[in-house]
Amino acid sequence: MAALHLNEEGFFKLVESEKPVLVDFWADWCGPCKMLAPVIEELAAQYEGKVTVGKVNVDEVPDLAVRYGVMSIPTVILFVKGNEVDRLVGLMDKERFRLMVDAHI
């Protein structure tokens, strides 16, 4: 399954679910975000059925970025039952994201 592109309403419905949710905060103009996009899609496929993967465009939904203190992008936050449990900021390899997710599922 591909990463879900989320608006504010969809974001809150998703992160409150029982399944862990990995959310990529990004923007179209962000070079590192574009480089991370294939990794996020690979994670969505790898964890299908175990973790839901979503994307929030900070230009389209700036209130979410403010609410979660996203100061730099890409920022990837892992939520479990509505609570932030981990966060990585910046471009990193797939293994770093995999280790973050594996620690919480």
TORVEX-812358 format. One record per residue (C-alpha): residue number from 1; residue in one letter; x, y, z. Coordinates in pm, whole numbers, plus 50000, padded with zeros to 5 digits. Layout:
// TORVEX-812358
NODE, resi, resn, east, north, up
NODE, NUM, a, X, Y, Z
...
//
This chain:
// TORVEX-812358
NODE, resi, resn, east, north, up
NODE, 1, m, 50000, 50000, 50000
NODE, 2, a, 50124, 50348, 49921
NODE, 3, a, 50164, 50620, 50181
NODE, 4, l, 49841, 50810, 50243
NODE, 5, h, 49834, 51184, 50174
NODE, 6, l, 49663, 51336, 50476
NODE, 7, n, 49460, 51647, 50548
NODE, 8, e, 49393, 51754, 50906
NODE, 9, e, 49075, 51550, 50948
NODE, 10, g, 49230, 51237, 50799
NODE, 11, f, 49542, 51282, 51010
NODE, 12, f, 49355, 51278, 51342
NODE, 13, k, 49139, 50980, 51241
NODE, 14, l, 49449, 50789, 51141
NODE, 15, v, 49678, 50858, 51436
NODE, 16, e, 49408, 50765, 51687
NODE, 17, s, 49384, 50412, 51542
NODE, 18, e, 49516, 50102, 51716
NODE, 19, k, 49784, 50050, 51453
NODE, 20, p, 50109, 50252, 51475
NODE, 21, v, 50122, 50540, 51227
NODE, 22, l, 50438, 50677, 51064
NODE, 23, v, 50388, 51032, 50934
NODE, 24, d, 50626, 51215, 50700
NODE, 25, f, 50598, 51596, 50721
NODE, 26, w, 50727, 51731, 50388
NODE, 27, a, 50686, 51997, 50116
NODE, 28, d, 50708, 52001, 49735
NODE, 29, w, 50998, 52249, 49733
NODE, 30, c, 51212, 52048, 49980
NODE, 31, g, 51498, 51861, 49810
NODE, 32, p, 51569, 51623, 50101
NODE, 33, c, 51194, 51550, 50120
NODE, 34, k, 51196, 51443, 49756
NODE, 35, m, 51496, 51220, 49822
NODE, 36, l, 51319, 51063, 50122
NODE, 37, a, 50991, 51001, 49936
NODE, 38, p, 51094, 50664, 49785
NODE, 39, v, 51209, 50543, 50127
NODE, 40, i, 50872, 50637, 50279
NODE, 41, e, 50695, 50444, 50001
NODE, 42, e, 50921, 50141, 50061
NODE, 43, l, 50838, 50153, 50432
NODE, 44, a, 50466, 50170, 50351
NODE, 45, a, 50500, 49852, 50144
NODE, 46, q, 50729, 49676, 50393
NODE, 47, y, 50502, 49739, 50693
NODE, 48, e, 50167, 49698, 50516
NODE, 49, g, 49916, 49557, 50763
NODE, 50, k, 50136, 49642, 51064
NODE, 51, v, 50196, 50017, 51037
NODE, 52, t, 50007, 50284, 50846
NODE, 53, v, 50227, 50534, 50664
NODE, 54, g, 50104, 50885, 50589
NODE, 55, k, 50237, 51210, 50446
NODE, 56, v, 50149, 51564, 50550
NODE, 57, n, 50238, 51849, 50316
NODE, 58, v, 50330, 52131, 50557
NODE, 59, d, 50234, 52395, 50299
NODE, 60, e, 49883, 52252, 50267
NODE, 61, v, 49829, 52173, 50636
NODE, 62, p, 50052, 52416, 50828
NODE, 63, d, 49851, 52388, 51151
NODE, 64, l, 49961, 52027, 51196
NODE, 65, a, 50325, 52123, 51155
NODE, 66, v, 50286, 52393, 51418
NODE, 67, r, 50094, 52168, 51655
NODE, 68, y, 50366, 51902, 51645
NODE, 69, g, 50659, 52143, 51652
NODE, 70, v, 50787, 52057, 51307
NODE, 71, m, 51063, 52314, 51258
NODE, 72, s, 51259, 52141, 50980
NODE, 73, i, 51156, 51906, 50705
NODE, 74, p, 51158, 51625, 50642
NODE, 75, t, 51040, 51530, 50988
NODE, 76, v, 50906, 51178, 51038
NODE, 77, i, 50700, 51111, 51351
NODE, 78, l, 50581, 50774, 51477
NODE, 79, f, 50248, 50774, 51663
NODE, 80, v, 50107, 50491, 51871
NODE, 81, k, 49742, 50526, 51982
NODE, 82, g, 49752, 50901, 51916
NODE, 83, n, 50074, 50967, 52105
NODE, 84, e, 50407, 51062, 51953
NODE, 85, v, 50658, 50794, 52052
NODE, 86, d, 50954, 50880, 51828
NODE, 87, r, 51076, 51135, 51575
NODE, 88, l, 51354, 51165, 51319
NODE, 89, v, 51445, 51494, 51153
NODE, 90, g, 51632, 51518, 50825
NODE, 91, l, 51728, 51283, 50547
NODE, 92, m, 51839, 50942, 50676
NODE, 93, d, 51872, 50597, 50532
NODE, 94, k, 51589, 50345, 50538
NODE, 95, e, 51754, 50144, 50815
NODE, 96, r, 51720, 50432, 51067
NODE, 97, f, 51347, 50455, 51000
NODE, 98, r, 51310, 50078, 51010
NODE, 99, l, 51481, 50062, 51350
NODE, 100, m, 51251, 50334, 51482
NODE, 101, v, 50939, 50151, 51366
NODE, 102, d, 51059, 49808, 51481
NODE, 103, a, 51117, 49943, 51833
NODE, 104, h, 50745, 50020, 51865
NODE, 105, i, 50559, 49736, 51693
//
